[in-house]
Amino acid sequence: MKRDLTLLTDFYELTMANSYYNLGRGEEIAYFDYFFRNIPDNGGYAIFAGLEQLIDYIKNFKVSEKEIEFLRSKNLFSDGFLNFLKDFKFRGTIYSFKEGYPIFPGEPIISVKGPIIDCQIIETVLLLTVNHQSLIATKASRVVESAKGRTVMEFGARRAHSYDAANYGARAAYIGGVDGSSNTYTDYKMGIPALGTMAHSYVQSFNSEYESFLAYAKTYPNDTLLLVDTYDTLRVGVPNAIRVHNEFLKPNGYYLKGIRIDSGDLTYLTKQARKMLDEAGLTETKITVSNSLDEYLIKDLINQGAQIDSFGVGERLITARSEPVFGGVYKLVAMENKKGEIIPKIKLSDNVAKTTTPGYKQVYRFYDKNQKAIADVVTLHDEVINPKEEYLLFDPDHTWKQKIVKDFECEPLLTPIFIDGKLVYKSPTIEEIRKTKQEQMAKLWDEVKRLEYPHQYYVDLSKPLWDLKQNLIKKFSIKGKK
């Protein structure tokens, strides 16, 4: 859906940019971090998604003459600034995590360096794109983890909050691990497998349930999956499905692929349905369930012994209903002076969690000899960690909690995307991103992936960065008291 999203920005981004321009400060180099503070649903990890769409936005950014005239009509912006916008192209440098990687609170996921006007103009779309897709990818990953290897399908398009939420939500869910989507558009545009069979209306449109099942089987003999709960799941639905197999599919060399149950006590119904199917010799017929599922209900169904082969998860996934906000923020962390020196900036707050970490940074992920992630360490951008030497990890808030690691490997996580306005990164395919997510999740301890009360993954600061932050806190706290 190609649209002009140039003015999809908070208005204050433009008023600030106009002021910087008129003050002669527009070319000053600024540094911003995108990070988040809390994992949705009190989980142990989040999944990063949305980078490809952010790249497309930046790459295609262009202010039209019509948009310039609209801004001029506001009587707020100087002619000089509006002329500047006419030829605007992003000139900055962006480093970012790769899509599909697990991410954790407090670490910079995206680092933006460039003229301060450039950094401000991209803020809104950066936030809305990455926040939304990371939220849905995270929710999908939790659902998939709870399913314990069973197929999970994203069925939420009709409950999504907009066209974009349906389309990019399906993309994020696929990155998060679902096996396909009900959304045909995302198959056409992105290659996400489109899945689905029939609705209750199809069954109701025939004179009887059996007639509807037979008609569907004749239309799709190789792919007959029947919705059996329109009238009475166990008394007529499952028996009619078995009858269609015996009277049409089997005599013609086909097999009943599956049944779907969309209501009722799913544990009881699937146990009874499985028994009926097995007694009829349909041991290979799969049982799919849907109906307002989420990771918690899926976990309970499995623990109760429900006989389920696959799950269709809709509204609670596509809207991340249990916690529908991913609280990523975009904060100034440094400026360059006229000598090109990086001057770190900090935002203090009475809420300790809202005190930012200053400076231009890199993030390293430490792995043990079994390739399990130990911790992430946020460093200054030019710091080098030597894995051949011992390294002291310490909690940045409770510094007495320390651990010396050795015989480790470490991976820099912030990868160059744009350098001085030039795109230097080739976006992987969605299948490659999905594979990356699977590989990286395998490197997390099961305790971190636990659905409830997960182990807290460590995000530490290097000693130089920690010292810098403490010195700035002390400096500005004293200034504030004066």
Sequence and secondary structure as in RCSB ss.txt:
>XXXX:A:sequence
MKRDLTLLTDFYELTMANSYYNLGRGEEIAYFDYFFRNIPDNGGYAIFAGLEQLIDYIKNFKVSEKEIEFLRSKN
LFSDGFLNFLKDFKFRGTIYSFKEGYPIFPGEPIISVKGPIIDCQIIETVLLLTVNHQSLIATKASRVVESAKGR
TVMEFGARRAHSYDAANYGARAAYIGGVDGSSNTYTDYKMGIPALGTMAHSYVQSFNSEYESFLAYAKTYPNDTL
LLVDTYDTLRVGVPNAIRVHNEFLKPNGYYLKGIRIDSGDLTYLTKQARKMLDEAGLTETKITVSNSLDEYLIKD
LINQGAQIDSFGVGERLITARSEPVFGGVYKLVAMENKKGEIIPKIKLSDNVAKTTTPGYKQVYRFYDKNQKAIA
DVVTLHDEVINPKEEYLLFDPDHTWKQKIVKDFECEPLLTPIFIDGKLVYKSPTIEEIRKTKQEQMAKLWDEVKR
LEYPHQYYVDLSKPLWDLKQNLIKKFSIKGKK
>XXXX:A:secstr
     TT S HHHHHHHHHHHHTT TT EEEEEEEES  GGG S EE   HHHHHHHHHT    HHHHHHHHTTT
 S HHHHHHHHT     EEEE  TT EE TTS SEEEEEEHHHHHHTHHHHHHHHHHHHHHHHHHHHHHHHHTTS
EEEE  GGGSSSHHHHHHHHHHHHHHT SEES HHHHHHH   B     HHHHHTSSSHHHHHHHHHHH TTS E
EE  SS IIIIIHHHHHHHIIIIIGGGT    EEEE SS HHHHHHHHHHHHHHTT TT EEEE SS  HHHHHH
HHHTT   SEEEE HHHHT TTS    EEEEEEEEE TTS EEE     SSGGG    SSEEEEEEE TTS EEE
EEEEETT    TTS EEEE SSSTT EEEE S EEEE  EEEEETTEE      HHHHHHHHHHHHTTS HHHH 
SSS    EEEE HHHHHHHHHHHHHHHHHHH 
